[in-house]
Amino acid sequence: MEIKENIPIVLFDNQFYLCIKFAKTVNFFARGKIAIIGHYSEFGKKIREEILDETALDMFWFITKKRAYGGRAALLPLIKSIL
């Protein structure tokens, strides 16, 4: 699975209950336009190795073709992408 094929991507902590709820909400409103990937999945590990660093586990990430936004900085680009 190529990273560029799945952009835009929301990378979230798939072992934390609130993050899972957040990802489900994003998936509902995005209607499948955004790939939802867990930090601890095989594909999530690949993304962290190629694009992000070890501090990536501290927050969720929104990854587009040009940038990777983390945490609160990702909210506005994520909302714009959904709308």
C-alpha positions in Angstrom: 0.0 0.0 0.0 1.5 3.3 -1.1 1.2 6.4 1.1 0.6 8.7 -1.9 -2.4 6.6 -3.0 -4.2 7.2 0.3 -3.8 11.0 0.8 -5.4 12.8 2.6 -4.8 10.7 5.8 -5.8 11.1 9.4 -3.3 9.2 11.6 -4.7 8.6 15.1 -4.0 6.7 18.3 -6.0 3.5 17.7 -5.4 2.3 21.3 -7.1 5.2 23.0 -10.9 5.3 23.3 -11.4 9.1 22.7 -9.1 9.1 19.7 -11.1 6.1 18.3 -14.3 8.1 18.7 -12.8 11.1 17.1 -11.6 9.1 14.1 -15.1 7.5 13.7 -16.6 11.0 13.8 -14.2 12.3 11.2 -14.9 9.2 9.0 -18.6 9.8 9.3 -18.4 13.4 8.2 -15.7 12.8 5.5 -17.8 10.1 3.9 -14.8 8.0 2.9 -12.8 10.9 1.3 -10.1 10.7 4.0 -8.1 7.6 4.9 -8.3 6.9 8.6 -5.2 5.0 9.8 -4.2 4.0 13.3 -0.7 4.8 14.7 -0.2 1.1 15.7 -1.3 -0.5 12.5 1.3 -1.8 10.0 0.5 1.1 7.6 0.6 3.6 10.4 4.1 2.4 11.4 5.2 2.8 7.8 3.9 6.4 7.7 5.6 7.2 11.0 8.9 5.8 9.7 8.8 7.6 6.3 7.1 11.0 7.1 7.0 11.6 10.8 9.3 11.0 13.8 9.0 9.3 17.2 7.1 12.2 18.7 4.2 11.5 16.3 2.5 9.3 18.8 1.7 12.3 21.0 -1.2 13.6 18.8 -3.3 12.9 15.8 -2.0 13.9 12.3 -3.7 15.2 9.1 -1.5 14.5 6.1 -2.0 16.1 2.7 0.1 16.0 -0.4 2.2 18.9 0.7 2.1 19.0 4.5 1.6 17.1 7.7 -0.4 18.9 10.4 -0.3 17.7 14.0 -2.7 18.1 16.9 -4.7 21.4 17.1 -3.0 22.7 14.0 -4.6 19.9 12.0 -8.2 20.8 12.9 -8.7 23.7 10.5 -7.1 21.9 7.5 -9.1 18.8 8.3 -12.4 20.7 8.5 -11.6 22.5 5.2 -10.9 19.1 3.6 -14.2 17.7 4.8 -16.2 20.6 3.6 
